Amino acid sequence: MGTKMKESFYGQRRGSAPQASNISSSPPGETLGFRGIAGAMATIFLAGLLGCATPTLEDRRELIREDPRKQARFQEGPPRRVMMISVAGLQASDYLDPFGHAAADGALVHMPSLARLAREGATGLAAMPPSPGAIRTSHATIVTGLSPARHGIIADSTLDDDGGRAIPFMDHRSFQGTPLWDAALGRGVVSLGWPTTSGARIERILPERNVAIADDWLSQVRGGASPIVWQKLEAMALAEREIISRENKERNPASWPNAEEKDSAIVEIACQLIAAERDAGLWLIRLDQTLPLFYGAGPGTVEADDALARVDTEIVRLQECLSVNNKLSDTAIFVVGDVAFHPVHTTVSPNVILVRAGLVGRDPRSDTGVRSWLALARSNGRSAYIYARDARNALDARKVLMAEAERTGAFEVISAKRLAESGGDPQAWFALVAKPGVVFGDELVGPASTPSILRGTAGVLRNGETKDAEASVGFVAWGRGIRNGVRLPRVELIDVAPTIASLLGLRLDDEVEGEAILGILRSATKPPPPGPKRLGGDRSVDQRLRDLKKGRSLGNEAR
C-alpha cells in the first residue's frame, strides 16, 4: 500500500505470494536416521505448541492449501454471513473465456481467481443493471430489489431545488424502500465504500468518497466512518505515510492512498473486522480502483486490465482472511459489477444547444453555472435526461435537439413513452442516447461537439433496442447455500437483494420488485414469500407513462 509494503495486520507482507510448504529440511537422498527421528519428534512437539497459539495467516494457509474452498462448497444449510463485493466496471468477459465458459486454470483472463469461483459456484453470462447505467443507481437496485423509479436513486446525482446544480445521491435518506442493511440490522452489517450509505444505520461503516470534491479520501470519510473503522484507517494511514516519507522522497505522503492503495486499505480493514469477535451477517464491500482507469485510459486497455487483475488479488485476500479465521466454510460470496463501460472519443454538450435556443440562461460569472432555465440536460454518460419547466418548453427543447441529432448523427432522441419503458427518471420529459463512441457533457459554452477528454464512460439507457452485451455486467455467487456449476444465461441485478434476503432470512419490502434467483440456491434454503410482479408485468406502457408524469415536480402545468 506504500512504495514498500509493510507488515499487514496478520504479519504477512501484502502482495507476497504464498510460500510452498517445507515439510522436511533434510537434503535429497539423506536417510531418516536418529537426526531425522529427533527432528520429526521436535516438529510434532512444536506443532502442539502452535496449536495453543494464535496461528498466523501463513500458518493457516498451510492448513487449507489443499483446497481452501472445499468446506464452503459442500456443506448444507444457509450461510452465517453473506459478503457482497462490488467491482467497478466488472464484466463477464473478465473471467469467461472467448467461448463463454468460466476460464480454466492457466487461461489468459483478467481475473483468474474469480473465474475459479465462477466455475465452482454460479455465474451469470449477462447480468443486467437498471437504467441508466449509473453507479449509484445500480448499487441502489442491488441492495433494495427495486427499480430506480421505486427506490429513488434515478442517476448518480439529481437536480437541486432550482434545477441548476447536480447533487450526488450519497445520503441514505435518498432511498425509498428498505435496503439490505436496514433489513439485516439485527444480524450486524459492515459496509466499506458502498455508495449511498452516508449516515445509514450501519454498525461498521466507511462511507463512499465523492470524487467531485478535491478533498482527500481520509478527510471526506472521517466524519462518516464509525469510530472503530476510523481508528483502524487512521492507524494504517499514519504507518503508510511514514513509510512514504522515509523511503520515497519523490512522493508527498499526503497523497496516500491512491486508488489502488484505497482498495487495499478497504480489504485490510475488512480482514481486521473479520478477525474481530463481533461477527457481522452482511458485508458490503466496494472495490473501484478500476474506475479512474476506465474513464482515463478506457476499457480494454492494458492499464484497466492490470487494475482488474489487482482487484482479483484483493478478492483472494478476502477469502484467505475468512479462511484463517474459520469463517469461509459458512460464508456466501457475491461478486457483482455495477455498470458497463464503453470507449468514447467525442463529447456532445446538449446544454450548449439549449443555451443557443434561449432555453438556458448562463451565469456570466461562470463558464458552467446555470442562472435560469426553461429546459436543461443532465448527462449520465452515454445517455442524458432532459428536464423542462412545462410542456411547451419540453417541445421547444425536443425540436432543437432533434435537429442537432439529425444533423450530426451523434445521438438519438428517446420519446417519453420509450423512457417510461426503460424505467427512467420520472421527472425527465425525454432522454438522449449516444451513438457508439459518444459521451454527453454538461458544458454550457463552447462547441456543441468536441474531442472527448474521457476515454471511456458508462450510462447506457436500456430500451427495447439495447443488446444485452452492451449493458450487461458480471455476476458470480459462490459458497455456503449456493449450488455448484450453475450457469445463468441472464440475470437481473434487481434480483440480487431478494436472493441475499433468502439466504440470510431477511425481510425486504412487501412490494419488492425483484425475485430470489432460486436456481442458484441449494434446496435447503427457503425463499421469502413471493411479492407482486415487477413493474410492467401486468400494466401497459401507457399506464406507466401516466404514473411517471405524476412524478414530475419541476413542471408548472397539470399533466
Backbone hydrogen bonds, N-H to C=O, Kabsch-Sander energy under -0.5 kcal/mol:
donor,donor_aa,acceptor,acceptor_aa,energy
8,S,12,Q,-2.2
11,G,8,S,-2.0
14,R,6,K,-1.0
14,R,12,Q,-0.6
16,S,13,R,-1.8
23,I,21,S,-0.7
30,E,27,P,-1.9
33,G,31,T,-1.5
37,I,33,G,-2.7
38,A,34,F,-3.0
39,G,35,R,-2.4
40,A,36,G,-2.4
41,M,37,I,-2.4
42,A,38,A,-2.4
43,T,39,G,-2.2
44,I,40,A,-2.2
45,F,41,M,-2.6
46,L,42,A,-2.8
47,A,43,T,-2.5
48,G,44,I,-1.9
49,L,45,F,-2.0
50,L,46,L,-2.7
51,G,47,A,-1.9
52,C,48,G,-0.8
52,C,49,L,-1.1
53,A,49,L,-0.7
53,A,50,L,-0.7
57,L,10,Y,-1.0
60,R,56,T,-2.1
61,R,57,L,-1.8
62,E,58,E,-1.6
63,L,59,D,-1.1
64,I,60,R,-1.6
65,R,61,R,-0.8
67,D,64,I,-0.6
70,K,67,D,-1.5
73,R,69,R,-1.8
74,F,70,K,-1.1
74,F,71,Q,-0.7
75,Q,71,Q,-1.9
80,R,330,D,-2.6
81,R,330,D,-1.4
82,V,281,G,-2.5
83,M,332,A,-2.8
84,M,82,V,-0.6
84,M,283,W,-3.3
85,I,83,M,-0.6
85,I,334,F,-3.4
86,S,84,M,-0.5
86,S,285,I,-3.1
87,V,85,I,-0.5
87,V,336,V,-2.6
88,A,86,S,-0.5
88,A,287,L,-2.0
90,L,87,V,-1.8
94,D,91,Q,-2.0
95,Y,92,A,-1.8
96,L,92,A,-1.5
97,D,101,H,-3.3
100,G,97,D,-2.5
103,A,95,Y,-2.1
107,A,104,A,-2.2
109,V,107,A,-1.4
111,M,94,D,-2.1
115,A,111,M,-1.8
116,R,112,P,-1.6
117,L,113,S,-1.7
118,A,114,L,-2.3
119,R,115,A,-2.2
120,E,116,R,-2.2
121,G,117,L,-2.3
122,A,477,A,-3.3
123,T,486,V,-2.1
124,G,475,F,-2.0
125,L,123,T,-0.5
125,L,488,L,-3.0
126,A,488,L,-0.5
127,A,473,V,-1.8
128,M,126,A,-0.5
128,M,491,V,-3.6
133,G,460,V,-1.3
134,A,132,P,-2.7
138,S,134,A,-2.5
139,H,135,I,-2.2
140,A,136,R,-2.2
141,T,137,T,-2.0
142,I,138,S,-2.5
143,V,139,H,-1.6
144,T,140,A,-0.9
144,T,141,T,-0.5
145,G,141,T,-2.3
150,R,147,S,-1.4
151,H,147,S,-2.8
152,G,148,P,-2.3
154,I,152,G,-1.4
158,T,167,I,-2.7
160,D,165,R,-1.8
163,G,160,D,-1.1
167,I,158,T,-3.8
167,I,165,R,-0.6
169,F,156,D,-2.2
170,M,168,P,-1.7
172,H,198,S,-2.2
174,S,171,D,-1.9
175,F,172,H,-1.8
176,Q,151,H,-1.6
180,L,143,V,-1.6
182,D,179,P,-1.1
183,A,179,P,-1.7
184,A,180,L,-2.2
185,L,182,D,-1.2
187,R,184,A,-1.4
188,G,184,A,-1.0
188,G,185,L,-0.6
190,V,282,L,-2.5
191,S,204,R,-3.0
192,L,284,L,-3.0
193,G,191,S,-0.6
193,G,206,L,-3.7
197,T,194,W,-0.5
198,S,170,M,-1.7
200,A,197,T,-2.6
202,I,200,A,-2.0
204,R,189,V,-1.9
205,I,203,E,-0.5
206,L,191,S,-2.5
208,E,194,W,-0.5
211,V,209,R,-0.9
213,I,210,N,-1.8
220,Q,216,D,-1.8
221,V,217,W,-2.2
222,R,218,L,-1.3
225,A,221,V,-2.0
226,S,205,I,-2.1
230,W,226,S,-2.8
231,Q,227,P,-2.5
232,K,228,I,-1.6
233,L,229,V,-2.5
234,E,230,W,-3.0
235,A,231,Q,-1.9
236,M,232,K,-2.1
237,A,233,L,-2.6
238,L,234,E,-2.4
239,A,235,A,-2.0
240,E,236,M,-2.7
241,R,237,A,-2.7
242,E,238,L,-1.7
243,I,239,A,-1.9
244,I,240,E,-2.2
245,S,241,R,-2.5
246,R,242,E,-1.9
247,E,243,I,-2.6
248,N,244,I,-2.4
251,R,248,N,-1.4
255,S,252,N,-2.4
256,W,253,P,-1.7
262,K,258,N,-2.6
263,D,259,A,-1.7
264,S,260,E,-2.0
265,A,261,E,-2.5
266,I,262,K,-2.5
267,V,263,D,-2.4
268,E,264,S,-2.3
269,I,265,A,-2.5
270,A,266,I,-2.4
271,C,267,V,-2.4
272,Q,268,E,-2.0
273,L,269,I,-2.4
274,I,270,A,-2.5
275,A,271,C,-1.7
276,A,272,Q,-0.6
276,A,273,L,-0.5
280,A,278,R,-0.7
281,G,187,R,-0.9
281,G,188,G,-1.4
282,L,188,G,-1.9
283,W,82,V,-2.6
284,L,190,V,-2.9
285,I,84,M,-2.7
285,I,283,W,-0.5
286,R,192,L,-2.3
287,L,86,S,-3.0
287,L,285,I,-0.5
288,D,286,R,-0.5
291,L,288,D,-1.6
294,F,290,T,-2.4
295,Y,291,L,-2.1
296,G,292,P,-2.8
297,A,293,L,-2.0
298,G,293,L,-2.3
301,T,298,G,-1.0
305,D,301,T,-2.5
306,D,302,V,-2.4
307,A,303,E,-1.7
308,L,304,A,-1.9
309,A,305,D,-1.9
310,R,306,D,-1.9
311,V,307,A,-2.2
312,D,308,L,-2.1
313,T,309,A,-1.6
314,E,310,R,-1.8
315,I,311,V,-2.1
316,V,312,D,-1.8
317,R,313,T,-2.0
318,L,314,E,-1.9
319,Q,315,I,-1.8
320,E,316,V,-2.5
321,C,317,R,-2.3
322,L,318,L,-2.0
323,S,319,Q,-2.4
324,V,320,E,-2.7
325,N,321,C,-0.8
326,N,323,S,-2.1
327,K,322,L,-3.2
328,L,322,L,-0.8
331,T,328,L,-1.6
332,A,81,R,-2.1
333,I,478,W,-3.6
334,F,83,M,-2.7
335,V,476,V,-2.9
336,V,85,I,-2.5
337,G,474,G,-2.6
338,D,87,V,-0.7
341,F,339,V,-0.5
342,H,457,T,-2.5
344,V,455,R,-1.2
345,H,437,G,-3.3
346,T,437,G,-2.1
347,T,450,T,-3.3
348,V,439,V,-2.5
349,S,448,A,-2.9
352,V,349,S,-1.1
353,I,349,S,-0.9
354,L,350,P,-1.9
355,V,351,N,-2.6
356,R,352,V,-2.0
357,A,353,I,-1.3
358,G,355,V,-1.6
359,L,354,L,-2.7
360,V,354,L,-0.8
361,G,372,S,-3.8
362,R,360,V,-0.6
363,D,369,G,-2.1
366,S,363,D,-2.1
371,R,361,G,-3.0
371,R,369,G,-0.5
372,S,361,G,-1.8
374,L,359,L,-3.8
375,A,359,L,-1.6
376,L,387,Y,-2.5
378,R,385,Y,-2.3
380,N,383,S,-3.5
382,R,380,N,-0.8
382,R,458,A,-1.8
384,A,432,L,-1.9
385,Y,378,R,-2.3
386,I,430,F,-2.6
387,Y,376,L,-3.1
387,Y,385,Y,-0.5
389,R,374,L,-2.7
394,A,390,D,-2.0
395,L,391,A,-2.2
396,D,392,R,-2.2
397,A,393,N,-2.4
398,R,394,A,-2.4
399,K,395,L,-2.1
400,V,396,D,-1.9
401,L,397,A,-2.2
402,M,398,R,-2.5
403,A,399,K,-1.8
404,E,400,V,-1.7
405,A,401,L,-2.4
406,E,402,M,-2.3
407,R,403,A,-1.9
408,T,404,E,-2.4
409,G,405,A,-2.4
412,E,433,V,-2.6
414,I,412,E,-0.5
414,I,431,A,-3.5
415,S,413,V,-0.5
419,L,415,S,-2.2
420,A,416,A,-2.1
421,E,417,K,-1.8
422,S,418,R,-1.6
423,G,419,L,-0.5
423,G,420,A,-1.0
424,G,419,L,-2.2
428,A,425,D,-1.2
429,W,386,I,-2.8
430,F,386,I,-1.1
431,A,414,I,-2.0
432,L,384,A,-2.6
433,V,412,E,-2.7
434,A,382,R,-2.6
435,K,410,A,-2.6
437,G,343,P,-0.6
438,V,435,K,-2.0
439,V,346,T,-2.5
440,F,381,G,-3.2
441,G,348,V,-2.3
444,L,367,D,-0.6
450,T,347,T,-2.3
452,S,345,H,-2.4
455,R,295,Y,-3.2
456,G,295,Y,-1.0
457,T,342,H,-2.0
459,G,133,G,-1.5
462,R,460,V,-0.7
466,T,463,N,-1.8
470,E,467,K,-1.0
471,A,467,K,-1.0
471,A,468,D,-0.7
472,S,468,D,-2.6
473,V,127,A,-3.0
474,G,90,L,-1.9
476,V,335,V,-2.2
477,A,122,A,-2.9
478,W,333,I,-2.3
480,R,331,T,-2.0
481,G,75,Q,-0.6
482,I,479,G,-2.0
483,R,520,I,-3.0
485,G,121,G,-0.5
486,V,121,G,-1.9
488,L,123,T,-3.0
491,V,126,A,-2.8
493,L,128,M,-2.4
495,D,492,E,-2.2
496,V,493,L,-1.4
497,A,493,L,-0.5
499,T,495,D,-1.5
500,I,496,V,-2.4
501,A,497,A,-2.8
502,S,498,P,-1.9
503,L,499,T,-1.8
504,L,500,I,-2.4
505,G,501,A,-1.1
506,L,501,A,-2.4
508,L,506,L,-0.6
512,V,509,D,-1.4
513,E,145,G,-1.3
514,G,145,G,-2.3
518,L,516,A,-1.8
520,I,517,I,-1.7
521,L,518,L,-1.2
522,R,481,G,-2.0
525,T,522,R,-2.0
537,G,534,R,-2.7
544,R,540,S,-2.0
545,L,541,V,-2.6
546,R,542,D,-2.1
547,D,543,Q,-2.0
548,L,544,R,-2.6
549,K,545,L,-2.1
550,K,546,R,-1.3
551,G,547,D,-0.6
551,G,548,L,-1.3
552,R,549,K,-1.3
553,S,551,G,-0.7
556,N,389,R,-1.5
